[in-house]
Amino acid sequence: MSDTAMAAPMPGAAAGSPPAYEVPTGPLVPTKLLAIPAVSLAILIAGILANTEWALGFLHVGFGAVWTGFDLFAGFMVGPILKRLDPPMRVAFMKRYGPKMLVVMPTLATITLAAGFQLARKAEFLTMPYPRHWWLVASFALVGVMATSAFAILLPSNLQVLMELRKPAPNFALVGKLSARYGTFAAVAGVTQLLTLIIMTRLASF
């Protein structure tokens, strides 16, 4: 059985041609992708229970590096390319890219932030005296920016795009606007993570 249904022609489609856009009718997120957060959360719980600097450091650095890479790629590569694509190509890309990012990005953010907090607690960074404590305050401010970008902007924008594309007559202008916003804030999150890396390496040197 097909997981798409025919919809209205998209902007840019030639007159008299078949609709270039098909409405997805399957699950919003492919079931097999749910294994990613399930396995990742299991690893996080194991790392927290082990409570070793190696395990927590591996989770924080490993997942954080992948998160940073995804954000930089989405912000500085995918975003600018999406802005230049014709609506049919942009929609076709988001139909495939969006569900994956809806699962991968929140997972990376959750593991990175949770493991990072546990690592800071174990290394006693949370009780670091001033003036060194200002470095920790700065890192918390940047983490706040990253968490806000990930969970209050990127996740809702991606979800809104996917929900819009499941309508019989999607608002393609809105899809383009939301896709552009996604790319912009992904770039902001990526740069913020690089700044956090500078602070983290400084804290490790104390």
Buried (B, 14 or more C-beta within 10 A) or exposed (E): EEEEEEBBBBEEBEEEEEEBBBBBEEEEBEEEBEEBBEEBBEBBEEBBEEEEEEBBBBBBBBBBBBBBEBBBBBBBEBBEEBEEBEBBBBBBBBBEBBBBBBBBBBBBBBBBBBBBBBBBEBBEBEEBEEEEEEBBEBBBBBBEBBBBBBBEBBBEBBBBBBEBBBEEEBEBEEBBEBBBBBBBBBBBBBBBBEBBBEBBEEBEEE
